[in-house]
Amino acid sequence: MVTGAILVIGAGSIGRRHFDNLTALGVRAELHGWRSFDRAAVAMRDDVAGIVIATATPIRLELIELCAAKGWPFYAEKPLAWRVNQARAIHDAAAPVAARSLVGFMMRWHPVVRALAAMDVSDVFRIHAEIGHDVRQWRANWRFGDSYAARAEGGGVLLDLCHEIDLVAALFPGLMVHDVRALGHEDFPGVDFATSLHVSTASGAAGQIAMDYLAPVFTRKLTLSGLSRRIEADLLASRITIHSADGSQTQDYPFERNSMFLDAMRAFLGLIAGQNIDDPLLPRLDRMDASSLLIARAWETRQFQGAISLDMS
């Protein structure tokens, strides 16, 4: 049972979602905007049970250092960092509370991901993951150019949609990135709008992870081609279709998007309460070094091949 307060730092859409979910779970939660956050005053408090870091990506390390100094578990939104030295500094600083802290890769609680993780994928030789959505359709009254995503440092589609990188890495530990190709936009130098990673697994399977801000119809799919079957997972439809020599079978999974966020908060509260959570997909910080470094290395090694023409006004 969590008796203290959970402070949610960052009052944007994701921070408000976490605050609402914590409140719905019966926890005493406080929502703090970053601009008005008084670090010195919070450091003096003795009623804090944990921190949810829902700020922009550049605002991670100083809050994590505060949590480590106070012994407070934290839940930090993804990605933790976009450069390797940042990721290493964060993981080093967080060490005292890492086993009780989470990274916000809530897609690990998607029922399709859970089903895939329970399957034997040892004979997979090819992987294709894809996510695409016209960024201008994401939210009402929202403009790309005014957002964190439009920044050359810490912005772009690879970081924004890095769930796919983390998911493939979770299903195939030891994943390596060999090549990262991107398309930019002349109005946003250094920001990738469509990016493809060429990867390989520890067993030698080859793959591609593609993400974009461009697709007119939202798509989110993962295909695993193996020697005995091809597994096609649609994360939007929450459906898996398996093709084999015996035919095709399709399984639908009940899904509501906010349930992933609720499950993530339940796990975080469990860690705060000292529970031993037996879950190989749990994005506990002390297990997330490989994912953090994979994303940071991919971002640092992007090669821009050209630019797209898209009216972003």
Sequence and secondary structure as in RCSB ss.txt:
>XXXX:A:sequence
MVTGAILVIGAGSIGRRHFDNLTALGVRAELHGWRSFDRAAVAMRDDVAGIVIATATPIRLELIELCAAKGWPFY
AEKPLAWRVNQARAIHDAAAPVAARSLVGFMMRWHPVVRALAAMDVSDVFRIHAEIGHDVRQWRANWRFGDSYAA
RAEGGGVLLDLCHEIDLVAALFPGLMVHDVRALGHEDFPGVDFATSLHVSTASGAAGQIAMDYLAPVFTRKLTLS
GLSRRIEADLLASRITIHSADGSQTQDYPFERNSMFLDAMRAFLGLIAGQNIDDPLLPRLDRMDASSLLIARAWE
TRQFQGAISLDMS
>XXXX:A:secstr
   SEEEEE  SHHHHHHHHHHHHTT  EEEE STT  HHHHHT S EEEEEE S TTS HHHHHHHHHHT  EE
E S S SSHHHHHHHHHHTGGGGGG EE  GGGG HHHHHHHTS  TTEEEEEEEEE  GGGSSTT  GGGSGGG
 TTT SHHHHTTHHHHHHHHHSTT EEEEEEEEEETTSTT  SEEEEEEE TT  EEEEEEES  SS EEEEEEE
ESS EEEEETTTTEEEEEETTEEEEEE    HHHHHHHHHHHHHHHHTT     TT  BGGG HHHHHHHHHHHH
T EEEEEE     
